[in-house]
Amino acid sequence: MMNEGTLDRSLRTILGIALISLVFVGPRSLWGLVGLVPLATGLIGFCPVYRLVGLDTCRGPARKGSAKIAL
């Protein structure tokens, strides 16, 4: 089940790649590995936190019990 829209997925993927690049360039800190989370959720299209709070940025037919936020 997907709960992220196209814009949301694109931004997460870009953010994830940018954070991961901090491991190799710039401060060269392992904190850049935090970028794996937005990268993974962006590529998969599912965010567990969105599920917990009932958000869905995916356009399509309304699902019962989910809030729609258009990005």
C-alpha positions in Angstrom: 0.0 0.0 0.0 1.4 3.4 -0.9 0.6 6.5 1.1 3.0 9.0 -0.5 2.3 11.1 -3.6 4.7 11.8 -6.4 6.0 15.1 -5.1 6.4 13.7 -1.6 8.4 10.7 -2.9 10.6 12.9 -5.1 11.5 15.3 -2.3 12.2 12.4 0.1 14.5 10.7 -2.5 16.4 13.9 -3.1 16.7 14.6 0.6 17.9 11.1 1.3 20.6 11.3 -1.4 21.8 14.7 -0.2 22.1 13.4 3.4 23.9 10.2 2.4 26.4 12.3 0.4 27.5 13.9 3.7 29.1 10.6 4.5 31.5 11.0 1.5 31.8 14.8 1.0 31.6 17.8 3.3 31.8 17.0 7.0 32.3 13.2 6.3 30.0 12.3 9.2 28.2 9.0 9.7 25.1 11.1 10.6 24.6 11.2 6.8 23.4 7.6 7.1 20.1 9.1 8.5 19.4 9.8 4.8 18.7 6.1 4.4 15.3 6.6 6.0 13.9 9.3 3.6 15.6 7.5 0.6 14.0 4.2 1.5 10.5 5.6 2.1 10.8 7.7 -1.0 11.7 4.7 -3.2 9.1 2.4 -1.6 6.3 5.0 -1.5 5.2 4.1 2.0 5.8 6.0 5.2 5.0 4.2 8.5 4.7 7.5 10.4 2.0 8.7 7.8 0.2 5.4 8.5 0.2 6.0 12.3 -1.2 9.6 12.0 -3.6 8.7 9.2 -2.0 10.9 6.4 -2.1 10.0 2.8 -0.5 12.2 0.1 -1.3 9.8 -2.7 -3.8 11.0 -5.2 -6.6 8.6 -6.0 -9.8 7.2 -4.6 -10.4 8.3 -1.0 -9.7 5.6 1.5 -11.8 5.1 4.6 -10.2 6.6 7.7 -7.4 8.5 6.0 -6.9 12.2 5.7 -6.1 13.6 2.3 -3.4 16.2 1.9 -2.7 17.4 -1.6 0.9 18.5 -2.1 
